[in-house]
Amino acid sequence: MTDTIELNYKIKDSGYKLQFLADQLNINRATLYNKIYNRSEFYAKEIQLLSDLLDLTSEERESIFFNNKVDN
């Protein structure tokens, strides 16, 4: 499950807006929101692209996207 709190922190820290990130992922903003809040899952290609856009380390990527705790 996605670590919602940490992902939101990284998004805010990046300065990117959700709409920009959604456009880069070729999904709508509501879909991205649902993925961030664990209502649906990210695809591997979306995780890779977000990791690149947010400049995540491999450890951060693992912690955010492959975390067992849920932060709704």
mmCIF file of the N, C-alpha and C atoms, coordinates in Angstrom:
data_MODEL
# 
_entry.id   MODEL 
# 
loop_
_atom_site.group_PDB 
_atom_site.id 
_atom_site.type_symbol 
_atom_site.label_atom_id 
_atom_site.label_alt_id 
_atom_site.label_comp_id 
_atom_site.label_asym_id 
_atom_site.label_entity_id 
_atom_site.label_seq_id 
_atom_site.pdbx_PDB_ins_code 
_atom_site.Cartn_x 
_atom_site.Cartn_y 
_atom_site.Cartn_z 
_atom_site.occupancy 
_atom_site.B_iso_or_equiv 
_atom_site.pdbx_formal_charge 
_atom_site.auth_seq_id 
_atom_site.auth_comp_id 
_atom_site.auth_asym_id 
_atom_site.auth_atom_id 
_atom_site.pdbx_PDB_model_num 
ATOM 1   N N  . MET A 1 1  ? 0.838  -1.185 0.000   1.00 0.00 ? 1  MET A N  1 
ATOM 2   C CA . MET A 1 1  ? 0.000  0.000  0.000   1.00 0.00 ? 1  MET A CA 1 
ATOM 3   C C  . MET A 1 1  ? 0.883  1.249  0.000   1.00 0.00 ? 1  MET A C  1 
ATOM 4   N N  . THR A 1 2  ? 0.363  2.272  -0.585  1.00 0.00 ? 2  THR A N  1 
ATOM 5   C CA . THR A 1 2  ? 1.093  3.533  -0.683  1.00 0.00 ? 2  THR A CA 1 
ATOM 6   C C  . THR A 1 2  ? 1.095  4.267  0.660   1.00 0.00 ? 2  THR A C  1 
ATOM 7   N N  . ASP A 1 3  ? 2.252  4.782  1.039   1.00 0.00 ? 3  ASP A N  1 
ATOM 8   C CA . ASP A 1 3  ? 2.362  5.615  2.238   1.00 0.00 ? 3  ASP A CA 1 
ATOM 9   C C  . ASP A 1 3  ? 1.892  7.017  1.845   1.00 0.00 ? 3  ASP A C  1 
ATOM 10  N N  . THR A 1 4  ? 0.625  7.280  2.078   1.00 0.00 ? 4  THR A N  1 
ATOM 11  C CA . THR A 1 4  ? -0.031 8.514  1.657   1.00 0.00 ? 4  THR A CA 1 
ATOM 12  C C  . THR A 1 4  ? 0.648  9.753  2.230   1.00 0.00 ? 4  THR A C  1 
ATOM 13  N N  . ILE A 1 5  ? 0.972  9.713  3.493   1.00 0.00 ? 5  ILE A N  1 
ATOM 14  C CA . ILE A 1 5  ? 1.574  10.874 4.148   1.00 0.00 ? 5  ILE A CA 1 
ATOM 15  C C  . ILE A 1 5  ? 2.923  11.211 3.523   1.00 0.00 ? 5  ILE A C  1 
ATOM 16  N N  . GLU A 1 6  ? 3.765  10.213 3.367   1.00 0.00 ? 6  GLU A N  1 
ATOM 17  C CA . GLU A 1 6  ? 5.097  10.455 2.805   1.00 0.00 ? 6  GLU A CA 1 
ATOM 18  C C  . GLU A 1 6  ? 5.012  10.880 1.343   1.00 0.00 ? 6  GLU A C  1 
ATOM 19  N N  . LEU A 1 7  ? 4.128  10.263 0.573   1.00 0.00 ? 7  LEU A N  1 
ATOM 20  C CA . LEU A 1 7  ? 3.987  10.651 -0.832  1.00 0.00 ? 7  LEU A CA 1 
ATOM 21  C C  . LEU A 1 7  ? 3.494  12.090 -0.948  1.00 0.00 ? 7  LEU A C  1 
ATOM 22  N N  . ASN A 1 8  ? 2.514  12.457 -0.152  1.00 0.00 ? 8  ASN A N  1 
ATOM 23  C CA . ASN A 1 8  ? 2.028  13.841 -0.179  1.00 0.00 ? 8  ASN A CA 1 
ATOM 24  C C  . ASN A 1 8  ? 3.128  14.826 0.206   1.00 0.00 ? 8  ASN A C  1 
ATOM 25  N N  . TYR A 1 9  ? 3.954  14.453 1.176   1.00 0.00 ? 9  TYR A N  1 
ATOM 26  C CA . TYR A 1 9  ? 5.076  15.308 1.568   1.00 0.00 ? 9  TYR A CA 1 
ATOM 27  C C  . TYR A 1 9  ? 6.036  15.498 0.394   1.00 0.00 ? 9  TYR A C  1 
ATOM 28  N N  . LYS A 1 10 ? 6.366  14.405 -0.283  1.00 0.00 ? 10 LYS A N  1 
ATOM 29  C CA . LYS A 1 10 ? 7.296  14.478 -1.411  1.00 0.00 ? 10 LYS A CA 1 
ATOM 30  C C  . LYS A 1 10 ? 6.711  15.298 -2.556  1.00 0.00 ? 10 LYS A C  1 
ATOM 31  N N  . ILE A 1 11 ? 5.419  15.162 -2.798  1.00 0.00 ? 11 ILE A N  1 
ATOM 32  C CA . ILE A 1 11 ? 4.768  15.954 -3.847  1.00 0.00 ? 11 ILE A CA 1 
ATOM 33  C C  . ILE A 1 11 ? 4.827  17.433 -3.489  1.00 0.00 ? 11 ILE A C  1 
ATOM 34  N N  . LYS A 1 12 ? 4.478  17.754 -2.252  1.00 0.00 ? 12 LYS A N  1 
ATOM 35  C CA . LYS A 1 12 ? 4.512  19.158 -1.816  1.00 0.00 ? 12 LYS A CA 1 
ATOM 36  C C  . LYS A 1 12 ? 5.927  19.706 -1.903  1.00 0.00 ? 12 LYS A C  1 
ATOM 37  N N  . ASP A 1 13 ? 6.891  18.917 -1.467  1.00 0.00 ? 13 ASP A N  1 
ATOM 38  C CA . ASP A 1 13 ? 8.293  19.327 -1.480  1.00 0.00 ? 13 ASP A CA 1 
ATOM 39  C C  . ASP A 1 13 ? 8.802  19.563 -2.904  1.00 0.00 ? 13 ASP A C  1 
ATOM 40  N N  . SER A 1 14 ? 8.259  18.830 -3.861  1.00 0.00 ? 14 SER A N  1 
ATOM 41  C CA . SER A 1 14 ? 8.697  18.963 -5.256  1.00 0.00 ? 14 SER A CA 1 
ATOM 42  C C  . SER A 1 14 ? 8.220  20.263 -5.891  1.00 0.00 ? 14 SER A C  1 
ATOM 43  N N  . GLY A 1 15 ? 7.119  20.802 -5.371  1.00 0.00 ? 15 GLY A N  1 
ATOM 44  C CA . GLY A 1 15 ? 6.542  22.002 -5.960  1.00 0.00 ? 15 GLY A CA 1 
ATOM 45  C C  . GLY A 1 15 ? 5.583  21.717 -7.101  1.00 0.00 ? 15 GLY A C  1 
ATOM 46  N N  . TYR A 1 16 ? 5.460  20.452 -7.479  1.00 0.00 ? 16 TYR A N  1 
ATOM 47  C CA . TYR A 1 16 ? 4.537  20.081 -8.551  1.00 0.00 ? 16 TYR A CA 1 
ATOM 48  C C  . TYR A 1 16 ? 3.103  20.072 -8.049  1.00 0.00 ? 16 TYR A C  1 
ATOM 49  N N  . LYS A 1 17 ? 2.192  20.421 -8.917  1.00 0.00 ? 17 LYS A N  1 
ATOM 50  C CA . LYS A 1 17 ? 0.759  20.329 -8.636  1.00 0.00 ? 17 LYS A CA 1 
ATOM 51  C C  . LYS A 1 17 ? 0.275  18.941 -9.052  1.00 0.00 ? 17 LYS A C  1 
ATOM 52  N N  . LEU A 1 18 ? -0.797 18.471 -8.411  1.00 0.00 ? 18 LEU A N  1 
ATOM 53  C CA . LEU A 1 18 ? -1.349 17.166 -8.760  1.00 0.00 ? 18 LEU A CA 1 
ATOM 54  C C  . LEU A 1 18 ? -1.734 17.094 -10.232 1.00 0.00 ? 18 LEU A C  1 
ATOM 55  N N  . GLN A 1 19 ? -2.264 18.178 -10.772 1.00 0.00 ? 19 GLN A N  1 
ATOM 56  C CA . GLN A 1 19 ? -2.671 18.162 -12.183 1.00 0.00 ? 19 GLN A CA 1 
ATOM 57  C C  . GLN A 1 19 ? -1.473 17.927 -13.100 1.00 0.00 ? 19 GLN A C  1 
ATOM 58  N N  . PHE A 1 20 ? -0.343 18.558 -12.797 1.00 0.00 ? 20 PHE A N  1 
ATOM 59  C CA . PHE A 1 20 ? 0.863  18.352 -13.603 1.00 0.00 ? 20 PHE A CA 1 
ATOM 60  C C  . PHE A 1 20 ? 1.301  16.894 -13.542 1.00 0.00 ? 20 PHE A C  1 
ATOM 61  N N  . LEU A 1 21 ? 1.340  16.330 -12.328 1.00 0.00 ? 21 LEU A N  1 
ATOM 62  C CA . LEU A 1 21 ? 1.756  14.936 -12.178 1.00 0.00 ? 21 LEU A CA 1 
ATOM 63  C C  . LEU A 1 21 ? 0.789  13.999 -12.892 1.00 0.00 ? 21 LEU A C  1 
ATOM 64  N N  . ALA A 1 22 ? -0.503 14.266 -12.767 1.00 0.00 ? 22 ALA A N  1 
ATOM 65  C CA . ALA A 1 22 ? -1.502 13.445 -13.455 1.00 0.00 ? 22 ALA A CA 1 
ATOM 66  C C  . ALA A 1 22 ? -1.297 13.517 -14.966 1.00 0.00 ? 22 ALA A C  1 
ATOM 67  N N  . ASP A 1 23 ? -1.043 14.704 -15.476 1.00 0.00 ? 23 ASP A N  1 
ATOM 68  C CA . ASP A 1 23 ? -0.792 14.859 -16.914 1.00 0.00 ? 23 ASP A CA 1 
ATOM 69  C C  . ASP A 1 23 ? 0.428  14.054 -17.346 1.00 0.00 ? 23 ASP A C  1 
ATOM 70  N N  . GLN A 1 24 ? 1.478  14.074 -16.544 1.00 0.00 ? 24 GLN A N  1 
ATOM 71  C CA . GLN A 1 24 ? 2.688  13.315 -16.867 1.00 0.00 ? 24 GLN A CA 1 
ATOM 72  C C  . GLN A 1 24 ? 2.425  11.808 -16.868 1.00 0.00 ? 24 GLN A C  1 
ATOM 73  N N  . LEU A 1 25 ? 1.512  11.370 -15.994 1.00 0.00 ? 25 LEU A N  1 
ATOM 74  C CA . LEU A 1 25 ? 1.155  9.951  -15.914 1.00 0.00 ? 25 LEU A CA 1 
ATOM 75  C C  . LEU A 1 25 ? 0.083  9.568  -16.930 1.00 0.00 ? 25 LEU A C  1 
ATOM 76  N N  . ASN A 1 26 ? -0.445 10.573 -17.623 1.00 0.00 ? 26 ASN A N  1 
ATOM 77  C CA . ASN A 1 26 ? -1.508 10.371 -18.605 1.00 0.00 ? 26 ASN A CA 1 
ATOM 78  C C  . ASN A 1 26 ? -2.779 9.798  -17.969 1.00 0.00 ? 26 ASN A C  1 
ATOM 79  N N  . ILE A 1 27 ? -3.090 10.307 -16.777 1.00 0.00 ? 27 ILE A N  1 
ATOM 80  C CA . ILE A 1 27 ? -4.328 9.954  -16.076 1.00 0.00 ? 27 ILE A CA 1 
ATOM 81  C C  . ILE A 1 27 ? -4.973 11.252 -15.603 1.00 0.00 ? 27 ILE A C  1 
ATOM 82  N N  . ASN A 1 28 ? -6.242 11.186 -15.210 1.00 0.00 ? 28 ASN A N  1 
ATOM 83  C CA . ASN A 1 28 ? -6.852 12.424 -14.716 1.00 0.00 ? 28 ASN A CA 1 
ATOM 84  C C  . ASN A 1 28 ? -6.518 12.620 -13.235 1.00 0.00 ? 28 ASN A C  1 
ATOM 85  N N  . ARG A 1 29 ? -6.719 13.841 -12.774 1.00 0.00 ? 29 ARG A N  1 
ATOM 86  C CA . ARG A 1 29 ? -6.340 14.206 -11.403 1.00 0.00 ? 29 ARG A CA 1 
ATOM 87  C C  . ARG A 1 29 ? -7.076 13.367 -10.372 1.00 0.00 ? 29 ARG A C  1 
ATOM 88  N N  . ALA A 1 30 ? -8.349 13.075 -10.604 1.00 0.00 ? 30 ALA A N  1 
ATOM 89  C CA . ALA A 1 30 ? -9.132 12.267 -9.658  1.00 0.00 ? 30 ALA A CA 1 
ATOM 90  C C  . ALA A 1 30 ? -8.556 10.856 -9.547  1.00 0.00 ? 30 ALA A C  1 
ATOM 91  N N  . THR A 1 31 ? -8.100 10.306 -10.650 1.00 0.00 ? 31 THR A N  1 
ATOM 92  C CA . THR A 1 31 ? -7.489 8.976  -10.630 1.00 0.00 ? 31 THR A CA 1 
ATOM 93  C C  . THR A 1 31 ? -6.203 8.997  -9.817  1.00 0.00 ? 31 THR A C  1 
ATOM 94  N N  . LEU A 1 32 ? -5.390 10.022 -10.010 1.00 0.00 ? 32 LEU A N  1 
ATOM 95  C CA . LEU A 1 32 ? -4.159 10.144 -9.230  1.00 0.00 ? 32 LEU A CA 1 
ATOM 96  C C  . LEU A 1 32 ? -4.485 10.261 -7.748  1.00 0.00 ? 32 LEU A C  1 
ATOM 97  N N  . TYR A 1 33 ? -5.456 11.072 -7.414  1.00 0.00 ? 33 TYR A N  1 
ATOM 98  C CA . TYR A 1 33 ? -5.883 11.231 -6.021  1.00 0.00 ? 33 TYR A CA 1 
ATOM 99  C C  . TYR A 1 33 ? -6.286 9.875  -5.437  1.00 0.00 ? 33 TYR A C  1 
ATOM 100 N N  . ASN A 1 34 ? -7.065 9.104  -6.182  1.00 0.00 ? 34 ASN A N  1 
ATOM 101 C CA . ASN A 1 34 ? -7.494 7.785  -5.712  1.00 0.00 ? 34 ASN A CA 1 
ATOM 102 C C  . ASN A 1 34 ? -6.309 6.854  -5.498  1.00 0.00 ? 34 ASN A C  1 
ATOM 103 N N  . LYS A 1 35 ? -5.314 6.946  -6.332  1.00 0.00 ? 35 LYS A N  1 
ATOM 104 C CA . LYS A 1 35 ? -4.128 6.105  -6.169  1.00 0.00 ? 35 LYS A CA 1 
ATOM 105 C C  . LYS A 1 35 ? -3.320 6.538  -4.942  1.00 0.00 ? 35 LYS A C  1 
ATOM 106 N N  . ILE A 1 36 ? -3.173 7.837  -4.754  1.00 0.00 ? 36 ILE A N  1 
ATOM 107 C CA . ILE A 1 36 ? -2.434 8.340  -3.593  1.00 0.00 ? 36 ILE A CA 1 
ATOM 108 C C  . ILE A 1 36 ? -3.103 7.887  -2.300  1.00 0.00 ? 36 ILE A C  1 
ATOM 109 N N  . TYR A 1 37 ? -4.434 7.890  -2.274  1.00 0.00 ? 37 TYR A N  1 
ATOM 110 C CA . TYR A 1 37 ? -5.177 7.540  -1.064  1.00 0.00 ? 37 TYR A CA 1 
ATOM 111 C C  . TYR A 1 37 ? -5.621 6.081  -1.027  1.00 0.00 ? 37 TYR A C  1 
ATOM 112 N N  . ASN A 1 38 ? -4.942 5.232  -1.808  1.00 0.00 ? 38 ASN A N  1 
ATOM 113 C CA . ASN A 1 38 ? -5.118 3.776  -1.758  1.00 0.00 ? 38 ASN A CA 1 
ATOM 114 C C  . ASN A 1 38 ? -6.513 3.298  -2.138  1.00 0.00 ? 38 ASN A C  1 
ATOM 115 N N  . ARG A 1 39 ? -7.211 4.067  -2.937  1.00 0.00 ? 39 ARG A N  1 
ATOM 116 C CA . ARG A 1 39 ? -8.511 3.614  -3.431  1.00 0.00 ? 39 ARG A CA 1 
ATOM 117 C C  . ARG A 1 39 ? -8.335 2.770  -4.689  1.00 0.00 ? 39 ARG A C  1 
ATOM 118 N N  . SER A 1 40 ? -7.181 2.921  -5.321  1.00 0.00 ? 40 SER A N  1 
ATOM 119 C CA . SER A 1 40 ? -6.755 2.062  -6.425  1.00 0.00 ? 40 SER A CA 1 
ATOM 120 C C  . SER A 1 40 ? -5.234 2.011  -6.382  1.00 0.00 ? 40 SER A C  1 
ATOM 121 N N  . GLU A 1 41 ? -4.649 1.111  -7.151  1.00 0.00 ? 41 GLU A N  1 
ATOM 122 C CA . GLU A 1 41 ? -3.209 0.895  -7.065  1.00 0.00 ? 41 GLU A CA 1 
ATOM 123 C C  . GLU A 1 41 ? -2.468 1.544  -8.227  1.00 0.00 ? 41 GLU A C  1 
ATOM 124 N N  . PHE A 1 42 ? -1.238 1.934  -7.956  1.00 0.00 ? 42 PHE A N  1 
ATOM 125 C CA . PHE A 1 42 ? -0.360 2.442  -8.997  1.00 0.00 ? 42 PHE A CA 1 
ATOM 126 C C  . PHE A 1 42 ? 0.142  1.282  -9.847  1.00 0.00 ? 42 PHE A C  1 
ATOM 127 N N  . TYR A 1 43 ? 0.287  1.512  -11.148 1.00 0.00 ? 43 TYR A N  1 
ATOM 128 C CA . TYR A 1 43 ? 0.961  0.570  -12.031 1.00 0.00 ? 43 TYR A CA 1 
ATOM 129 C C  . TYR A 1 43 ? 2.462  0.785  -11.891 1.00 0.00 ? 43 TYR A C  1 
ATOM 130 N N  . ALA A 1 44 ? 3.240  -0.238 -12.229 1.00 0.00 ? 44 ALA A N  1 
ATOM 131 C CA . ALA A 1 44 ? 4.697  -0.153 -12.111 1.00 0.00 ? 44 ALA A CA 1 
ATOM 132 C C  . ALA A 1 44 ? 5.255  1.032  -12.894 1.00 0.00 ? 44 ALA A C  1 
ATOM 133 N N  . LYS A 1 45 ? 4.753  1.260  -14.104 1.00 0.00 ? 45 LYS A N  1 
ATOM 134 C CA . LYS A 1 45 ? 5.269  2.373  -14.917 1.00 0.00 ? 45 LYS A CA 1 
ATOM 135 C C  . LYS A 1 45 ? 4.950  3.720  -14.273 1.00 0.00 ? 45 LYS A C  1 
ATOM 136 N N  . GLU A 1 46 ? 3.824  3.821  -13.557 1.00 0.00 ? 46 GLU A N  1 
ATOM 137 C CA . GLU A 1 46 ? 3.472  5.059  -12.857 1.00 0.00 ? 46 GLU A CA 1 
ATOM 138 C C  . GLU A 1 46 ? 4.399  5.288  -11.669 1.00 0.00 ? 46 GLU A C  1 
ATOM 139 N N  . ILE A 1 47 ? 4.715  4.215  -10.963 1.00 0.00 ? 47 ILE A N  1 
ATOM 140 C CA . ILE A 1 47 ? 5.643  4.317  -9.832  1.00 0.00 ? 47 ILE A CA 1 
ATOM 141 C C  . ILE A 1 47 ? 7.005  4.787  -10.322 1.00 0.00 ? 47 ILE A C  1 
ATOM 142 N N  . GLN A 1 48 ? 7.472  4.210  -11.423 1.00 0.00 ? 48 GLN A N  1 
ATOM 143 C CA . GLN A 1 48 ? 8.777  4.601  -11.956 1.00 0.00 ? 48 GLN A CA 1 
ATOM 144 C C  . GLN A 1 48 ? 8.783  6.060  -12.389 1.00 0.00 ? 48 GLN A C  1 
ATOM 145 N N  . LEU A 1 49 ? 7.742  6.484  -13.091 1.00 0.00 ? 49 LEU A N  1 
ATOM 146 C CA . LEU A 1 49 ? 7.682  7.866  -13.560 1.00 0.00 ? 49 LEU A CA 1 
ATOM 147 C C  . LEU A 1 49 ? 7.581  8.846  -12.396 1.00 0.00 ? 49 LEU A C  1 
ATOM 148 N N  . LEU A 1 50 ? 6.734  8.542  -11.410 1.00 0.00 ? 50 LEU A N  1 
ATOM 149 C CA . LEU A 1 50 ? 6.635  9.413  -10.233 1.00 0.00 ? 50 LEU A CA 1 
ATOM 150 C C  . LEU A 1 50 ? 7.960  9.466  -9.482  1.00 0.00 ? 50 LEU A C  1 
ATOM 151 N N  . SER A 1 51 ? 8.621  8.329  -9.371  1.00 0.00 ? 51 SER A N  1 
ATOM 152 C CA . SER A 1 51 ? 9.921  8.296  -8.697  1.00 0.00 ? 51 SER A CA 1 
ATOM 153 C C  . SER A 1 51 ? 10.913 9.212  -9.392  1.00 0.00 ? 51 SER A C  1 
ATOM 154 N N  . ASP A 1 52 ? 10.892 9.192  -10.714 1.00 0.00 ? 52 ASP A N  1 
ATOM 155 C CA . ASP A 1 52 ? 11.790 10.065 -11.477 1.00 0.00 ? 52 ASP A CA 1 
ATOM 156 C C  . ASP A 1 52 ? 11.404 11.531 -11.301 1.00 0.00 ? 52 ASP A C  1 
ATOM 157 N N  . LEU A 1 53 ? 10.115 11.831 -11.424 1.00 0.00 ? 53 LEU A N  1 
ATOM 158 C CA . LEU A 1 53 ? 9.652  13.216 -11.306 1.00 0.00 ? 53 LEU A CA 1 
ATOM 159 C C  . LEU A 1 53 ? 9.923  13.798 -9.921  1.00 0.00 ? 53 LEU A C  1 
ATOM 160 N N  . LEU A 1 54 ? 9.734  12.973 -8.889  1.00 0.00 ? 54 LEU A N  1 
ATOM 161 C CA . LEU A 1 54 ? 9.904  13.435 -7.512  1.00 0.00 ? 54 LEU A CA 1 
ATOM 162 C C  . LEU A 1 54 ? 11.332 13.241 -7.010  1.00 0.00 ? 54 LEU A C  1 
ATOM 163 N N  . ASP A 1 55 ? 12.198 12.701 -7.873  1.00 0.00 ? 55 ASP A N  1 
ATOM 164 C CA . ASP A 1 55 ? 13.606 12.480 -7.547  1.00 0.00 ? 55 ASP A CA 1 
ATOM 165 C C  . ASP A 1 55 ? 13.757 11.622 -6.288  1.00 0.00 ? 55 ASP A C  1 
ATOM 166 N N  . LEU A 1 56 ? 13.013 10.513 -6.250  1.00 0.00 ? 56 LEU A N  1 
ATOM 167 C CA . LEU A 1 56 ? 13.055 9.619  -5.098  1.00 0.00 ? 56 LEU A CA 1 
ATOM 168 C C  . LEU A 1 56 ? 14.250 8.680  -5.192  1.00 0.00 ? 56 LEU A C  1 
ATOM 169 N N  . THR A 1 57 ? 14.859 8.403  -4.055  1.00 0.00 ? 57 THR A N  1 
ATOM 170 C CA . THR A 1 57 ? 15.880 7.365  -4.006  1.00 0.00 ? 57 THR A CA 1 
ATOM 171 C C  . THR A 1 57 ? 15.175 6.018  -4.058  1.00 0.00 ? 57 THR A C  1 
ATOM 172 N N  . SER A 1 58 ? 15.926 4.965  -4.293  1.00 0.00 ? 58 SER A N  1 
ATOM 173 C CA . SER A 1 58 ? 15.306 3.637  -4.327  1.00 0.00 ? 58 SER A CA 1 
ATOM 174 C C  . SER A 1 58 ? 14.719 3.285  -2.960  1.00 0.00 ? 58 SER A C  1 
ATOM 175 N N  . GLU A 1 59 ? 15.360 3.739  -1.890  1.00 0.00 ? 59 GLU A N  1 
ATOM 176 C CA . GLU A 1 59 ? 14.838 3.480  -0.547  1.00 0.00 ? 59 GLU A CA 1 
ATOM 177 C C  . GLU A 1 59 ? 13.520 4.221  -0.319  1.00 0.00 ? 59 GLU A C  1 
ATOM 178 N N  . GLU A 1 60 ? 13.460 5.476  -0.774  1.00 0.00 ? 60 GLU A N  1 
ATOM 179 C CA . GLU A 1 60 ? 12.222 6.246  -0.635  1.00 0.00 ? 60 GLU A CA 1 
ATOM 180 C C  . GLU A 1 60 ? 11.100 5.609  -1.453  1.00 0.00 ? 60 GLU A C  1 
ATOM 181 N N  . ARG A 1 61 ? 11.432 5.179  -2.672  1.00 0.00 ? 61 ARG A N  1 
ATOM 182 C CA . ARG A 1 61 ? 10.436 4.526  -3.523  1.00 0.00 ? 61 ARG A CA 1 
ATOM 183 C C  . ARG A 1 61 ? 9.878  3.278  -2.842  1.00 0.00 ? 61 ARG A C  1 
ATOM 184 N N  . GLU A 1 62 ? 10.756 2.459  -2.307  1.00 0.00 ? 62 GLU A N  1 
ATOM 185 C CA . GLU A 1 62 ? 10.318 1.240  -1.616  1.00 0.00 ? 62 GLU A CA 1 
ATOM 186 C C  . GLU A 1 62 ? 9.444  1.579  -0.416  1.00 0.00 ? 62 GLU A C  1 
ATOM 187 N N  . SER A 1 63 ? 9.860  2.560  0.361   1.00 0.00 ? 63 SER A N  1 
ATOM 188 C CA . SER A 1 63 ? 9.127  2.947  1.564   1.00 0.00 ? 63 SER A CA 1 
ATOM 189 C C  . SER A 1 63 ? 7.749  3.511  1.239   1.00 0.00 ? 63 SER A C  1 
ATOM 190 N N  . ILE A 1 64 ? 7.661  4.300  0.177   1.00 0.00 ? 64 ILE A N  1 
ATOM 191 C CA . ILE A 1 64 ? 6.397  4.948  -0.170  1.00 0.00 ? 64 ILE A CA 1 
ATOM 192 C C  . ILE A 1 64 ? 5.437  3.993  -0.867  1.00 0.00 ? 64 ILE A C  1 
ATOM 193 N N  . PHE A 1 65 ? 5.914  3.260  -1.862  1.00 0.00 ? 65 PHE A N  1 
ATOM 194 C CA . PHE A 1 65 ? 5.010  2.488  -2.711  1.00 0.00 ? 65 PHE A CA 1 
ATOM 195 C C  . PHE A 1 65 ? 4.853  1.027  -2.310  1.00 0.00 ? 65 PHE A C  1 
ATOM 196 N N  . PHE A 1 66 ? 5.742  0.518  -1.493  1.00 0.00 ? 66 PHE A N  1 
ATOM 197 C CA . PHE A 1 66 ? 5.664  -0.888 -1.119  1.00 0.00 ? 66 PHE A CA 1 
ATOM 198 C C  . PHE A 1 66 ? 5.616  -1.041 0.394   1.00 0.00 ? 66 PHE A C  1 
ATOM 199 N N  . ASN A 1 67 ? 4.869  -0.131 1.010   1.00 0.00 ? 67 ASN A N  1 
ATOM 200 C CA . ASN A 1 67 ? 4.718  -0.072 2.457   1.00 0.00 ? 67 ASN A CA 1 
ATOM 201 C C  . ASN A 1 67 ? 3.487  -0.874 2.861   1.00 0.00 ? 67 ASN A C  1 
ATOM 202 N N  . ASN A 1 68 ? 3.561  -1.577 3.956   1.00 0.00 ? 68 ASN A N  1 
ATOM 203 C CA . ASN A 1 68 ? 2.418  -2.370 4.405   1.00 0.00 ? 68 ASN A CA 1 
ATOM 204 C C  . ASN A 1 68 ? 1.426  -1.591 5.240   1.00 0.00 ? 68 ASN A C  1 
ATOM 205 N N  . LYS A 1 69 ? 1.825  -0.423 5.774   1.00 0.00 ? 69 LYS A N  1 
ATOM 206 C CA . LYS A 1 69 ? 0.874  0.356  6.561   1.00 0.00 ? 69 LYS A CA 1 
ATOM 207 C C  . LYS A 1 69 ? 0.036  1.229  5.637   1.00 0.00 ? 69 LYS A C  1 
ATOM 208 N N  . VAL A 1 70 ? -1.167 1.531  6.067   1.00 0.00 ? 70 VAL A N  1 
ATOM 209 C CA . VAL A 1 70 ? -2.082 2.350  5.274   1.00 0.00 ? 70 VAL A CA 1 
ATOM 210 C C  . VAL A 1 70 ? -2.365 3.622  6.040   1.00 0.00 ? 70 VAL A C  1 
ATOM 211 N N  . ASP A 1 71 ? -2.197 4.766  5.375   1.00 0.00 ? 71 ASP A N  1 
ATOM 212 C CA . ASP A 1 71 ? -2.428 6.065  6.002   1.00 0.00 ? 71 ASP A CA 1 
ATOM 213 C C  . ASP A 1 71 ? -3.569 6.773  5.305   1.00 0.00 ? 71 ASP A C  1 
ATOM 214 N N  . ASN A 1 72 ? -4.781 6.412  5.605   1.00 0.00 ? 72 ASN A N  1 
ATOM 215 C CA . ASN A 1 72 ? -5.935 7.088  4.995   1.00 0.00 ? 72 ASN A CA 1 
ATOM 216 C C  . ASN A 1 72 ? -6.351 8.157  5.910   1.00 0.00 ? 72 ASN A C  1 
# 
